[in-house]
Amino acid sequence: MNQNKKFNIRLFRPDLGEEELLSIKDSFENAWIGLGPKVSEFENKWSDYLGCKSSVGVNSATAALHLAVSAFRFPEGKKVLVPSITFASTAFAPVYNNLEPVFVDVDSETISISLDDLEKKYTKDCVAVIPVHFGGHPALMDKILEFANSHNLKIIEDCAHTIGASYKGIKLGLWGDIGCFSFEEKKAMTTGDGGMISSDNSELILPLKANRWVGIDKDTWKRELSIKNEEENNKHWYYEIAVLGYKYNMNDLSASIGLIQLKKIDSMNKKRSGIISRYLEGIKGFNNIKPLLPYEPGNNNYWLFGVRCKKRDKLISFLKTNGIATGVHYMPLELHPFFKRWDNGCMVSKNIWKEFITLPLHTKLLDEEIDYIIEKLKVFDDKF
Ligand SMILES: *Cc1c(COP(=O)(O)O)cnc(C)c1O
């Protein structure tokens, strides 16, 4: 036993309680836990929250990104610009659609897609760009939009790291043609697993309801309702498949949790902002440990708190022996065997990621735990 190990602190932790349990119970009692009315209700409430026309619930942001890219029916072999530091799903989305990802270097401060490199990597074959608001820090959407418009690129925003914040007065997720969100268990809010496709362009995204549900264009529960309304109709079983379908639907069990989480998202964001402020205050003036991002907890909704340190791996071990979980978000994708074939430089990414450490950030983190983490960071910073 390590004497210093006062706590065992998790990196992430979903904020789930009695309310979510009651909401699931409701779905149990109705004995409808698949794609049903709760999914529609969640989609509508989500659209209201974000302030957009339409949303389509799916079982992950990975599925959301896949379907979002498919909505444009880009010709095979065209190219999609993606940041080199992101979760794999951002770059899988073009690959699923028989398109090529083109890695764009990141800005060394914000870790979001670099505008300079975006211009350098652009070629006539490019059809879209997928910016990621890394850690919750907004990508420069006004500039990206300007660039995209002048080159006829579609924008799919990967909003897996932020929910509900605005950049220059416009909600993140609504700057681009389509916004994609994640409700995976570690993310800003959760449905277990889940994702959402949102847009003001209903004609663009509502057809994706068929793609998410094995190609069938009617939600099952709507079919159920029409049976009740037309007792005589013996064609209740009839449907047509006109598009390639996937089994990507959100289900009512997930949506039940999502409806409650949505009510809590603003307060959960606020708690995370408070924790980040406490961290920033605590590490202010450290020489060898610096904040990962130019955090502005009053303006943005962050999902990830991290630091940069030249002795990254030593710090990870040190924190581990003190009962503090850490992570690394993320290794540049080109360094993975699967994405190596698309390696095209991105030297900023390949240098800066070596210093990244993600620290615990979740709504149940106690002040004394944060202070304990800061205390340990201080010990390491002093000894450095
Ligand atoms: C988590 C994440 C995804 C994928 O989300 P899932 O809901 O787990 O599929 C996509 N993009 C980024 C940037 C992510 O962090």
The ligand as an SDF file (V2000), in Angstrom:
LIG
                    3D

 15 15  0  0  0  0  0  0  0  0999 V2000
  -16.1430    9.9500  -28.6750 C   0  0  0  0  0  0  0  0  0  0  0  0
  -15.9050   10.5720  -30.0040 C   0  0  0  0  0  0  0  0  0  0  0  0
  -16.5620   10.1320  -31.1700 C   0  0  0  0  0  0  0  0  0  0  0  0
  -17.3690    8.8890  -31.2060 C   0  0  0  0  0  0  0  0  0  0  0  0
  -18.4010    8.8680  -30.2960 O   0  0  0  0  0  0  0  0  0  0  0  0
  -19.2050    7.5210  -30.0140 P   0  0  0  0  0  0  0  0  0  0  0  0
  -20.5280    8.0140  -29.5310 O   0  0  0  0  0  0  0  0  0  0  0  0
  -18.4360    6.7800  -28.9680 O   0  0  0  0  0  0  0  0  0  0  0  0
  -19.3070    6.7690  -31.2880 O   0  0  0  0  0  0  0  0  0  0  0  0
  -16.3770   10.8370  -32.3400 C   0  0  0  0  0  0  0  0  0  0  0  0
  -15.5620   11.9100  -32.3860 N   0  0  0  0  0  0  0  0  0  0  0  0
  -14.8890   12.3480  -31.3040 C   0  0  0  0  0  0  0  0  0  0  0  0
  -14.0290   13.5500  -31.4300 C   0  0  0  0  0  0  0  0  0  0  0  0
  -15.0310   11.6770  -30.0840 C   0  0  0  0  0  0  0  0  0  0  0  0
  -14.3420   12.0860  -29.0090 O   0  0  0  0  0  0  0  0  0  0  0  0
  1  2  1  0
  2  3  1  0
  2 14  2  0
  3  4  1  0
  3 10  2  0
  4  5  1  0
  5  6  1  0
  6  7  2  0
  6  8  1  0
  6  9  1  0
 10 11  1  0
 11 12  2  0
 12 13  1  0
 12 14  1  0
 14 15  1  0
M  END
$$$$
